[in-house]
């Protein structure tokens, strides 16, 4: 959502101060509070006049006639797009915290992502959402054929994100032949593993079944159909409908006053626990913002199409393997959010996960 409204420097300053004060207190903001808390160098009457203008412009509203003003979704949008200066220093500091607390070299990918989600929710006080990497973008790092017993072979594939997948299949022997000795089969499987690695390394897992097996030497042609079946089975596993979302921090954010109504809490929890297929496209849809030169996608209030989060802000960014986006990290909280910190945290987490995967 882009808000088209022209504000003077004074009006921008008063909108900035109003948003900051409301974020800090969760109380409607009046001219007296702005005079006492911020060095605006103008009279209370001038502040009241500016507040009235900002309300008519749709950037503030009064929840009650006698109350002060509260930022609207449009007011938050102007604040985020034009009045906010995310701190690069804070982003770097948070990256250092992630590196100190999480050690990707010593853990599995899922454990790393869970640790990042828990740490981010603790630091931010908001719900953290991290999607697992899309396996359709995973590339093969190493492949090995392992003989388990006389009749069964396991194909073990390691991806460039160090995930391991395996497929088990029977190794058939022609009816008119006796089964080969295990030592011979093991040697042949090692030769086949070397061949497959030379042909398939760095290829997307989703494309492995397209390997041309006509280059196999004649003595290994008897494995061709077997390899086709193995690779086809592995490929079929690479096309899930959606990606799983790791979620942390629900208890923390529900302490916010915006979530005091039981019905609202129930619909939010139902969305997070049972309807992730609806939530996933929102957190993963970062390409539009990135092509517009923004690293982070910020959806405020009614900009979110799902009813349970139309009073929330969702901030997300993609993490990458090399230059390819493979997953997303985001925070979800009330629109009364400390946007500077939340944006810096999402950027820091995305950078850290990109470094870990690369």
N, C-alpha and C positions, 0 to 999 in steps of 0.2 A: 504494500500500500504506500503510495506517495502522496503526501499532504501538500497541496499548493496554497500557501499562505505567506504573505509578506509581513515581516516583523521588523520593527526598528531594533537597534542595539539594546535600548532600554527594555523593550518588551521581551526580547530574547533573554536578557539577564534575569528578568522577573520570572519568566517561565522556567528557566533553569533553576532558580532558587526555590520556586514552588515545588517542582518535581523532586529536587533533592530533599526538601524538608518533609514532604509527604512520604517519600521512601524511608526516611529515618524514623518517622513517628507514627505512621499509619493513621494520622489525624488530619481532618480537613484543615487547609492552610488559610489563615487570614492575614490582613495587612500588618497587624500588630506583631505577629510571629516573624514576618519577613524583616520588619524594621529592627527587631531585637536580635535576630540571629545572623543577618547578612548586612554587610556594609554597602547598601544600595545607593547612598548619597542622594536620596530623593525623599519628599515628604510622604506621610501616610496617604494623603489625598491622591497624590500621583500614583502611588502603588495601587490604590483601590481602582483608579481609572484604568490602569493597565490590566488589572485582573478582570475587570468588566469587559474590556476589549477581547482578552484571550478567551473569555467564556463565550462571547458572541461568535468568535472565530471557530468555536468547537474544540478548543484545545484544553479547556478546563470545564468543570461543571460543579454545581452545588448539590450535594446529596439531600440537603434540607434548606429551606429558605433562610434560616438564621445561621446556617453553618458557613464555614470557609469553603475554599475551592479544593477540588480533587482533580488530578490529571485524567483526561480521557485517553482512549487508545490513540487518538490522533495527536494528543499532546505528548504522549510517550514517543510516538513515531518521530515528531519534530526533534525531540530531545535526543533520541538515538542517532538520527541522521545528520543533525546539524550542530548540536550543542555538546556533544560527547567527545571526549578525547581519550580513547582506551590507552592504558599505560603499557608501552613496550617493556619498560622496566619490570612491571608487575608480571607480564607474560614470561619474561626470562626467569624471574625469581621462581615462578610456579613450575616452569620446566625443570629448574634445579631441584625443587622439592620432589617432583615426580621421579627424577633420576636417583635421588638419595633414598627414597622410600621403596621404589619398585626396581627390580633387577631383572630385565627381560632375558638376560643371558642364562639365568638360572631357573627359569620356569616355563611352563607351557603357554601357548598363545592365549587360551581361554583364561587361565589363571592371571595372566598379565592384564587382560581387559577387565576382569572382575576386580582386580586390585586397583586399577585406574578408576573404575566407576565408584568404588567405595571411598577412595581418597578424595575424588572430586566432589562427591556429595557431602563429605565431612567438611571440606574447606569452604564450599559454597553455601551450604544449608539448603540446597535445592535438590530435586530429583535428577539423577544422572542417567542418561540413556546412551548406551554404546552398542552399535550393531556389530555382530560378528562379520568378519570379512566375507564377501561374496565369493563362493568357491568357483563360480564361473570365470573369475578373473585370476584364480590361482594357477601358477605355472609349476611344471615338474622340476624338482631339483635333483632327485635321485629315484631310481626304480630298481627293485631287486626281486628276483624269482627265488623262492625258498621251497625246497622239498620237505614236506612234513612227514610223509611216509610213502610207501610204494605207489599209492594211488592218488595222492592229493598234493597240490602245489598252491602256495600262497604268493600272490603278487603284492608287494609292499611299495607304496608310492609316498615319497616325502615331497611336500610342496615348498615353494620359496618362502612361505611363512612358517615353515617347520611343523606343519600339521602332517600327521601320518594317516593314510588311508590304506585299507587292505581289501583284497578280494580273494576268496578261496574257491578252487575249482578242481574237479576230478580230472586226472590225466589218464585218458583212455589209451588202451593198447589194442591194435588190430587183433581180431579173433584168431587169426592163423599164426600169431606170434606170441612168444613168451615174454613176460615183462622184463625190461632191461634191468641190469644191476643198478642199485641205488647210487653207487659211486659214479657210474657212467652218466646217469641222469643228472646228478649234481654238477658234473663238469659241463654238460651241455646247457644246463640252466644258467650257469655262470657266463658261458659264452653268449647265450641269448640275452642275458641281463646287460652285458656290455654292448651288444648290438642295439638293444632298445634305448639305452642311455645315450648312445651316440646319435640316434635318430630323433629322440623325443625330448631331450633336455631343453628346458626353457619354453617348451610348448605349453599352451593352456591345457589344463586337464580335460576341459570340455571337448578338445579336438583330438584326443589320443586315439580314438577309434578310426581316425582317417589315415593311419599309418599304412603305407604301401609295403606289404610283406613279400613282394616279388623279389626283393634283393637278398632274401635269405638263401644261404648256400643249400645245395640240393639235399645234403644229409639232414638239414634242419627243417625241410619243408613239411615234415610230418607234424611239426609244432604249429604250423601256420593257423589252422582253424582254431586250435586251442588258444593261441595268442589273441586272435580276433575276438573270441568270446570273452576272454579276460578283460581286454581293453574296452570292449563295448559295455561290459558290466560296470567297470570303473567310470566310464563316461556318463552312464545313466544316472549315477549318483551325484553328478555335478550341477543339476538344474533344479534346486529347490524353488518353490513358488516365492518364498520370502526369506529374509534373513532373520535369525533370532536376535532379540534385543536383550542385553544385560541391563538390569535396572537396579538402582541403589538409591537410598535416601528418602523413601516415601514417608517414614515416620518423622523425619526432621521437618519436611515442608508442611506436613499436616498440622504442625503447631502454629503456623501463621494464621492471623485472624481471618484472612480471606477464606479459610477452609473450615469455618465454624459450623456450617450447615451439614448435617449428616447425609442428606440426599446427594449433595454435591460430592462429598468424599466418596460415597459408594459408587457413583458413576465414574469418577476418576480412577478408582482402584480397579473397577471392572475393565476399563479401557486398558490399563497397564498390564493386567494379569490375563485377560481373556480375549482381548481384541487388538493384539499387537499388529495384525495384518493391516488394520486401518491406520495405526500410528506410524508404521514403518515408512510409508512413502513420504510422510512429512519430514521426518528427521533425516532421511537420505536425500531429499530434494535440495541439494546445495549447488547444483550446477548453474542455475540461473544467477544466483548471487555472485558466484565466482567469475562468471563471464562478464558481469557488470563491474568487476574489479574489487569485489568485496570477498574477503576470506570467510566471513561468518554470515549465516542466514538468521535473521531475527524476525520471528512471527509474533506479533503483539495482539493479544485479546481476540477480537472478532476476525482478525486475519487468519486465525486457525479455523479450518472448516469443521472440526469435530466439536460437537456440543460440550462434552465434558471438560475441554480445555479452552473454551472461548473466554474465560476470565484469566487465562494464564499467558505467559510468554514462553516460547520455545526458541532457544538459541542453539544452533548446530553448525558444525563444520565437518568436512570430510578429512579422514586420514588416508594416506596414500602408500602404495608400494611403488617406489620410484616416482613416476609422474602420473600413475594411474590411481584414481580414487577407488578404494576397495571397501570402505566402511565409513560410518559417521559417529561422531561423539556430540552429545548435546546436554543441555540442562533445561529443566522444566520447572517453573515456579510461578508465583503470582505476578501480575503485571507490575506490581509495586516491588520491583526487583532492583538490586544494585547492579545496573547494567554494565558499568565500567569493569567491575570485578568479574561478573559472569562471562562477559565477552573475552576478557583476558584469560580466564580459566579454560574456556572452550578452545581458544587458540593454542594455549600451552599444551593441553592434553592431545590435541590433534597433531601438533608438531612432535611431541614425544612419541606417540604411537607410530607416526610416519618414520621417525628415525629408527625405532625398534624394528619395524618391518623391513626397512631398507638395509 
